[in-house]
Amino acid sequence: MPKLYEYELGKAADILVRELFKLREGETFLITADTESDERVVDATARAAFACGAKPLVLWIPAPLGVGKAADPMLPMEPLTALLKSVDAWVEFNNEWLLYSTPYDVALRENPRLRHLCLVGMNADMMVRCIGRVNYPVLREFQEKLAEKTRRAKKVRMTTPSGGDVEFENDPTHPVNCELGYADTPGSHMMSGQIAWTPNLDTVNGVIVFDGSVVPPIGLLKEPIRLVVERGRIVKVEGGKEAVEFEAWLRSFNHPRMFCMAHVCYGFNPGAKLTGDILEDERVWGCTEWGVGNIGAILLPPDGIPAPSHSDGFCLNTSVWLDGELIIDRGQVVDPELRELAAKLGKA
């Protein structure tokens, strides 16, 4: 008997390497994984890459006890950096992400041809739902239209049923990154279903309530964490045991940037569900995500704003106003143009 989604996983891996990466014959393709990764996903992707004529290279490492630059002390820095500087394409399946680590920063700076796709924590079930069963042309049109509406907006308000109510202004010089899932051009890319940007951080004021998950250090939340934010900085963390844990984690770095907001995102992958896995949680349909700490160059070029680590918290069923116009109501798309596309994705 085949394993769960054995056949569907093969199709999803083929979509990944042929459609999303557009791997070419002879290209070197690095697959990174750690001891928390799903080996079925790694093996299926390596097989698909080899079948299309590429040269897959699989690197397994012990799972670091942190992410981003907090993982640096536990990484094989020199050989990992050398690999990343020399390959054509790289998919990141490790659960503890290398995104924003020092080897990542060096590779993006010194390997101009590198195509990177961040699929941290990917498992077989998620890969089938969020990659293998996605209508990419329709989702691309939906995301690009929403990104353009957001890019044009000067003021944004977001609320959630759990008590969140935050306002901010956009900075027209900051990119609004529409993550379409494609990694066929040089640079760093993410799984489809997310739109991310760094607003004018000095204008971020209000209450942000994480009621889905917070990664790291917690995962799925049992109770909401309430952040009071003034001028882009967390001035109060309220809630129960998990709020205390989150605040202690932020303070453990003894760095002022760890209490600063980094970015905001929409989540809109039609196959995503709340699981505690950051890659999927941040794409749950109708959620928003706030990043705290390090800001990567992809969001704030040319160099971002460094910090010791980064955390992402998720707000479910968000309502969004762009310049006073309601476009998303408690996670459901109400803008007429976007709603038509959402219906084609099965999410009207």
Secondary structure, 3 states (H helix, E strand, C coil): CCCCCHHHHHHHHHHHHHHHCCCCCCCEEEEEEECCCCHHHHHHHHHHHHHCCCEEEEEEECCCCCCHHHHHHHCCHHHHHHHHHHCCEEEECCCCCCCCCHHHHHHHHHCCCCEEEECCCCCHHHHHHHHHCCCHHHHHHHHHHHHHHHHHCCEEEEECCCCCEEEEECCCCCCEEEECCCCCCCEEEECCCEEEECCCHHHCEEEEEECCEEECCCEECCCCEEEEEECCEEEEEEECHHHHHHHHHHHHCCCHHHHEEEEEEEECCCCCCCCCCHHHHCCCCCEEEEEEEEECCCCCCCCCEEEEEEEEEEECCCEEEECCEEEEECCEECCHHHHHHHHHCCCC
